[in-house]
C-alpha cells in the first residue's frame, strides 16, 4: 500500500524546493485534504477530480479542485495518457514552462507519486496542430489564452460563449456572411493582434458578439460578427450546440482552426473538421 502522504512529504526536503508545481488527481476528499496539508505553501498546485461531490466538498474551503471531463474510474490505466496530454497542453498554452519539474500524485485508480521533467517531453500537441494549419505556435497558444480569458470571466457577471477562427481570410469569408458592420476595419494591425495581451480585453468584447471573429494566420483580427454558413444536411454530434456545429463546419470548410467557448465553461478546438482539444474551466 502506497503511503501518499509520506511520499509527498519525502519529496520536499525542508532545505530546498524540489518541484515547481504539483498535479493531483483524486476522487477522495480525505486524500486531497491530507495531501494538501503537507504541500509547501509556495508550490503551485492543480487538483483534479471527476466527481462533482468532491468539488462541492471544497466549496467553502481554501482548496481549489477542478473538474475533469472523463471519469477516473472508467479511464483505468489510461489516466497516465490523459495526464501526459494535460501536461503537454498546459505547456502549449503557456501555463507550464518547458523545463519545470512537476510532482504528480495519483490517488485513483492508481495510487502513486512520480516526477515529470518537462524538458523530456518532446511531442507538443499544439506545435503539431499549428504546423497542420500553417500558423505560428504563438498565435495558436495566444488564441487559447484569449479563450480562457473569455470563458473564465464571462461578461457582466454572466457566463457567455464565443467563437473565433484562425486561417486564410478569403476562405473564412467565403463560407460566412456579416451580421454587423466590421468593427476592425481601418484600425492598425498592432491594435488587432492576438499576440499582445493588452488587446485581449478588446478582442473579447467583439468575440462576444453574435457570430464569429476571424483572425488571419499572423493572429491579426479581421472581422467580427460573421455568420457561419453550415452546409445543409450537416448534423450536430452528440452534445454539440449550434456554436460547436458552426466551429466544426468552418474548420473543415476553410481548412483552419476554430475555437468554441461555451457558456457552460468548455473550450473546444477544431482543426480541419475534427475536435482536437477540449478543456473544462469550471
C-alpha positions as CSV (number, residue, x, y, z in Angstrom):
1,X,0.0,0.0,0.0
2,X,1.4,3.4,-1.0
3,X,1.7,5.9,1.8
4,X,0.9,9.0,-0.3
5,X,1.3,11.5,2.5
6,X,4.8,10.2,3.4
7,X,5.8,10.1,-0.3
8,X,4.8,13.7,-0.8
9,X,6.5,14.8,2.4
10,X,9.7,13.0,1.4
11,X,9.6,14.7,-2.0
12,X,10.1,18.1,-0.3
13,X,13.2,18.3,1.9
14,X,13.0,21.3,4.2
15,X,16.2,22.8,2.9
16,X,15.1,23.2,-0.8
17,X,12.2,23.4,-3.2
18,X,12.2,20.2,-5.1
19,X,9.3,20.8,-7.6
20,X,7.9,23.8,-9.4
21,X,4.3,22.6,-9.2
22,X,2.1,19.7,-8.2
23,X,-0.7,17.9,-10.1
24,X,-3.0,15.7,-8.0
25,X,-5.8,13.5,-9.4
26,X,-8.2,12.0,-6.9
27,X,-11.9,11.4,-6.2
28,X,-11.2,11.1,-2.4
29,X,-11.9,14.2,-0.3
30,X,-9.9,12.7,2.6
31,X,-6.8,12.1,0.5
32,X,-7.0,15.6,-1.1
33,X,-7.1,17.2,2.4
34,X,-4.3,15.0,3.7
35,X,-2.0,15.8,0.7
36,X,-2.8,19.5,0.6
37,X,-1.8,19.8,4.2
38,X,1.8,18.7,3.6
39,X,2.4,20.6,0.3
40,X,4.7,23.6,0.8
41,X,2.7,26.8,0.6
42,X,4.9,28.3,-2.1
43,X,4.4,25.4,-4.6
44,X,1.7,25.8,-7.3
45,X,-0.8,23.0,-7.3
46,X,-3.6,21.8,-9.5
47,X,-6.1,19.3,-8.1
48,X,-8.4,17.4,-10.4
49,X,-11.4,15.2,-9.9
50,X,-14.1,13.6,-11.9
51,X,-16.8,13.8,-9.1
52,X,-18.9,16.9,-8.6
53,X,-19.4,15.9,-5.0
54,X,-15.7,16.3,-4.4
55,X,-15.8,19.9,-5.8
56,X,-18.8,20.6,-3.7
57,X,-17.0,19.4,-0.5
58,X,-14.5,22.2,-1.0
59,X,-16.9,25.0,-1.9
60,X,-16.2,26.9,1.3
61,X,-12.6,25.9,1.6
62,X,-9.3,27.3,0.6
63,X,-8.6,24.2,-1.5
64,X,-9.5,24.6,-5.2
65,X,-10.5,21.5,-7.1
66,X,-11.2,21.4,-10.8
67,X,-13.4,19.0,-12.8
68,X,-12.0,16.6,-15.4
69,X,-14.0,15.7,-18.5
70,X,-13.7,12.0,-18.2
71,X,-14.5,9.6,-15.3
72,X,-11.4,8.4,-13.4
73,X,-13.0,5.0,-12.7
74,X,-13.6,4.4,-16.4
75,X,-10.2,5.5,-17.6
76,X,-8.2,3.0,-15.6
77,X,-4.6,3.0,-16.6
78,X,-5.4,5.4,-19.4
79,X,-5.2,8.1,-16.7
80,X,-1.5,8.2,-17.4
81,X,-2.1,9.0,-21.1
82,X,-4.6,11.7,-20.0
83,X,-2.1,13.2,-17.6
84,X,0.6,13.2,-20.4
85,X,-1.7,15.1,-22.7
86,X,-2.8,17.6,-20.0
87,X,0.8,18.5,-19.3
88,X,1.6,18.9,-23.0
89,X,-1.5,21.1,-23.4
90,X,-0.5,23.2,-20.4
91,X,2.9,23.7,-22.0
92,X,1.4,24.6,-25.3
93,X,-0.9,27.2,-23.7
94,X,2.0,28.7,-21.7
95,X,0.6,27.7,-18.3
96,X,3.6,25.4,-17.6
97,X,7.1,26.4,-18.7
98,X,9.2,23.9,-20.5
99,X,11.9,22.8,-18.1
100,X,9.6,22.8,-15.0
101,X,9.7,19.8,-12.7
102,X,6.3,18.6,-11.7
103,X,5.3,16.2,-8.9
104,X,2.3,14.1,-9.9
105,X,0.1,12.5,-7.3
106,X,-2.4,9.8,-8.3
107,X,-5.0,8.7,-5.8
108,X,-7.4,6.8,-8.1
109,X,-7.5,4.4,-9.8
110,X,-3.7,4.2,-9.2
111,X,-2.1,5.3,-6.0
112,X,1.4,6.6,-6.7
113,X,3.7,9.6,-6.8
114,X,6.2,10.3,-9.5
115,X,8.1,13.3,-11.0
116,X,7.9,14.7,-14.5
117,X,10.7,16.7,-16.0
118,X,9.1,18.7,-18.8
119,X,12.3,19.1,-20.7
120,X,12.0,15.4,-21.6
121,X,8.6,15.9,-23.2
122,X,9.3,16.3,-26.9
123,X,5.9,15.9,-28.5
124,X,3.8,19.1,-28.2
125,X,0.3,18.7,-29.4
126,X,-0.2,22.4,-30.0
127,X,3.0,22.6,-32.1
128,X,1.8,19.9,-34.4
129,X,-1.6,21.5,-34.7
130,X,0.0,24.8,-35.5
131,X,2.0,23.2,-38.2
132,X,-1.0,21.4,-39.6
133,X,-2.8,24.7,-40.2
134,X,0.4,26.6,-41.1
135,X,0.3,29.2,-38.3
136,X,2.9,30.1,-35.7
137,X,2.6,28.2,-32.4
138,X,2.4,31.5,-30.5
139,X,-0.7,32.5,-32.5
140,X,-2.5,29.3,-31.5
141,X,-1.4,29.5,-27.9
142,X,-2.5,33.1,-27.6
143,X,-5.8,32.2,-29.1
144,X,-6.3,29.6,-26.4
145,X,-5.2,32.2,-23.8
146,X,-8.0,34.5,-25.2
147,X,-10.5,31.7,-25.0
148,X,-9.6,31.1,-21.3
149,X,-10.0,34.8,-20.7
150,X,-13.4,34.8,-22.2
151,X,-14.5,31.5,-20.6
152,X,-13.3,32.3,-17.1
153,X,-14.5,35.9,-16.8
154,X,-17.8,36.0,-18.7
155,X,-19.5,39.3,-19.2
156,X,-21.1,41.5,-16.6
157,X,-21.1,38.5,-14.2
158,X,-22.7,36.1,-16.6
159,X,-21.2,33.1,-18.4
160,X,-21.1,33.6,-22.2
161,X,-20.0,31.8,-25.3
162,X,-17.8,32.8,-28.2
163,X,-16.4,31.5,-31.5
164,X,-13.3,32.5,-33.4
165,X,-11.4,31.1,-36.3
166,X,-7.8,31.4,-37.5
167,X,-6.8,30.8,-41.1
168,X,-7.0,32.1,-44.6
169,X,-9.3,35.1,-44.7
170,X,-10.6,34.6,-48.3
171,X,-11.7,31.0,-47.3
172,X,-13.2,32.1,-44.0
173,X,-15.2,34.9,-45.6
174,X,-16.3,32.6,-48.5
175,X,-18.2,30.4,-46.0
176,X,-19.7,33.2,-43.9
177,X,-21.7,36.3,-44.1
178,X,-21.5,39.5,-42.0
179,X,-24.1,40.1,-39.3
180,X,-22.8,43.6,-38.3
181,X,-20.6,46.3,-39.7
182,X,-16.9,45.2,-39.4
183,X,-15.6,46.9,-36.2
184,X,-11.9,46.1,-37.1
185,X,-11.9,47.9,-40.4
186,X,-9.4,50.8,-40.5
187,X,-7.5,50.0,-37.3
188,X,-3.8,49.4,-37.1
189,X,-2.7,45.7,-37.1
190,X,-0.9,46.2,-33.7
191,X,-4.2,47.1,-32.1
192,X,-5.9,44.0,-33.5
193,X,-3.2,41.4,-32.9
194,X,-3.9,38.5,-30.6
195,X,-0.2,38.3,-29.8
196,X,-0.4,41.3,-27.5
197,X,-2.1,40.6,-24.2
198,X,-3.2,44.2,-23.8
199,X,-5.5,43.7,-26.8
200,X,-7.3,40.7,-25.4
201,X,-10.0,42.7,-23.5
202,X,-11.0,44.5,-26.7
203,X,-10.9,41.3,-28.7
204,X,-13.1,39.6,-26.0
205,X,-15.7,42.3,-26.3
206,X,-16.1,41.7,-30.1
207,X,-15.9,37.9,-29.7
208,X,-19.0,38.1,-27.5
209,X,-21.0,39.4,-30.4
210,X,-23.3,37.0,-32.3
211,X,-21.3,35.2,-34.9
212,X,-17.6,34.5,-35.2
213,X,-14.5,36.6,-35.0
214,X,-11.8,35.9,-37.7
215,X,-8.0,36.1,-37.4
216,X,-5.5,35.8,-40.2
217,X,-2.6,33.4,-39.9
218,X,-0.5,36.1,-38.2
219,X,-3.1,36.5,-35.5
220,X,-4.5,39.8,-36.6
221,X,-8.3,40.2,-36.2
222,X,-10.0,41.0,-39.4
223,X,-13.8,40.5,-39.0
224,X,-16.3,40.2,-36.2
225,X,-19.9,39.1,-36.1
226,X,-19.6,36.7,-39.0
227,X,-22.4,34.1,-39.5
228,X,-21.0,30.7,-40.4
229,X,-22.8,29.0,-43.4
230,X,-23.2,25.4,-42.2
231,X,-23.8,23.2,-45.2
232,X,-27.3,21.8,-45.5
233,X,-27.6,18.3,-44.1
234,X,-24.7,18.7,-41.6
235,X,-25.9,17.1,-38.4
236,X,-24.6,18.0,-34.9
237,X,-22.8,15.3,-33.0
238,X,-24.0,14.2,-29.6
239,X,-23.7,17.1,-27.1
240,X,-23.0,19.7,-29.8
241,X,-24.9,23.0,-29.8
242,X,-25.2,25.5,-32.7
243,X,-21.9,27.2,-31.9
244,X,-19.9,24.0,-31.8
245,X,-21.5,22.9,-35.0
246,X,-20.5,26.2,-36.7
247,X,-17.0,25.9,-35.4
248,X,-16.6,22.3,-36.7
249,X,-18.1,23.3,-40.0
250,X,-15.9,26.4,-40.6
251,X,-12.7,24.5,-39.6
252,X,-13.4,21.9,-42.3
253,X,-14.7,24.2,-45.0
254,X,-11.9,26.8,-44.6
255,X,-9.2,24.2,-43.5
256,X,-8.5,26.2,-40.4
257,X,-8.6,26.2,-36.6
258,X,-11.8,27.2,-34.9
259,X,-12.2,27.7,-31.1
260,X,-15.5,27.5,-29.4
261,X,-16.1,28.8,-25.9
262,X,-19.3,27.5,-24.5
263,X,-21.4,29.2,-21.8
264,X,-21.0,26.1,-19.7
265,X,-17.3,26.7,-19.3
266,X,-15.8,24.4,-22.0
267,X,-13.3,25.3,-24.7
268,X,-13.2,23.2,-27.8
269,X,-10.6,23.4,-30.5
270,X,-11.5,22.1,-34.0
271,X,-8.9,21.7,-36.8
272,X,-9.9,20.6,-40.3
273,X,-13.4,19.4,-39.1
274,X,-12.2,17.4,-36.2
275,X,-12.3,18.1,-32.4
276,X,-8.6,18.1,-31.4
277,X,-8.7,19.5,-27.9
278,X,-11.2,20.2,-25.1
279,X,-10.9,21.6,-21.7
280,X,-13.4,22.5,-18.9
281,X,-12.7,25.7,-17.0
282,X,-15.1,25.0,-14.0
